[in-house]
Amino acid sequence: MSAITVKLRFFASLREKLGEGSTLTLPAGSTVADARDALIARGALQAEALARARAVRAAVNQQMATEAVVLAEGDELAFFPPVTGG
């Protein structure tokens, strides 16, 4: 099975905990949810920051994305907390 590599970016409080970003290699056909689960599986800070109980938003190539979006080689996957304000 072939693999893809996506660029990870973290914003706001996630950046403070996890740094600006890195890369992640996944099986071809992986979704945003698969990427999040792979990061959670690493344990430590990533498991805490991206835990399923936490509200975390995602964007693929700077477009808001659901967890069902299928990733492609070279995509930029960003995670960030929900934005609030008024």
C-alpha positions, 0 to 999 in steps of 0.5 A: 500500500502506498503512503502519503506525507502531509504537512501539519500545522498547529494554531493558537493554544495547540501551537503553544503545546505542540509547536508550529508543525511537522510532517505526518506519513499515512497510508494513501486514502487516509482521512483527517480523522485518521491523521488525528487518531495517528497523532493521538496514538503518539501519546504525551502532549499530542494525545492530550491536545488532540483528544477526542473529547476536545473540540478541535477544528481542521483545515486542509489546504486552508479550507475548513474540513470535516474529519471525513475529508480524504488527504492527498500527498503534500496536503497541508493539514492544520488543527486549531481550537474553535474560534470564539469572540464577539 
